[in-house]
Amino acid sequence: MPKSFLHVNFAKGFRGGERQTLLLIQELSKKGYVQTLLTRNQAELAKRVAALKLPHVMIIEVKKPYLLSLSLLKKADVVHAHETKGAQFAFLGYLFFKTPYLITRWVDSAIKKSSFTILIKICERDLPSVPFMTRIRFHLSEWLSATRHCMLRY
């Protein structure tokens, strides 16, 4: 299993996706994982996670341009994203540092086609299999399906 998760969420407010990220952070914290939450400056998600005072959870707030913070992805065993900007950021982290990533989505609708998502699909065809990703998928799928909070796409 991975030692650390880096959750990336650049949303301004606090809606369904941020709630799911918060719930995942809480559950992984109960299991003893070291986690970092990377958010935009003054994000509501960061405030709510900080208020919980969870053990082994660090919050990093960054300002635009977010790409200047890309090197933070080097330190994580797995990057988790739940919203579009976070997913793009995680993918770039994989391209530059080979950091495995996973994307969870709140809605069951397909991701919109854009030049960036087409690039991700083309590159993902050539991704090497990462042995521990299967176990992460299993544990996250098990928790997510048990709580019926969100769908894990992989």
Steps between C-alpha positions, in 0.01 A plus 500: 500500500613857444643699785367837394216654303497846349146625442478778241189719492502852361129578539404833657190394687379189677263280306452128441849431368667677788278315745611170346864601528445595865334163575783311330761695699316416823478128420863472392601687815321238712712237327820689584601631159720807465316750281552840348221718368604740226241775444474850369562780748210557742302196375201393708616136484830592665317685778272203570782247499706722732206528740495119538862494626559155353828323580754471218314745273685805368337780301684698236324801349641639176431799279472509123673395285463154652762353268769662714402248771527193277821384669296419814372193317847342510464429872171307483456128452160562339326817384121515532289750306127553504444801277619605155791728588623249756478217246699700245757584767529133604546393139778754447662370818498154351656623176781682680562285807326165432290545816197267477164672519135415528193705426168461677189663367179601671283477189448208264517714186790471259785748518463770234718462193768763470848496357640443850276201582574347160872536577446327837318209332777460241771502767309267734506226238876484549507524880689217665302299750581596854486193729361668811233695311281188487503479879424872533208462261372206701516679836357827366230318303410300808460812714329708232250230412429427866421863571338564160656843490660498160603296202862407441588496131799302379 
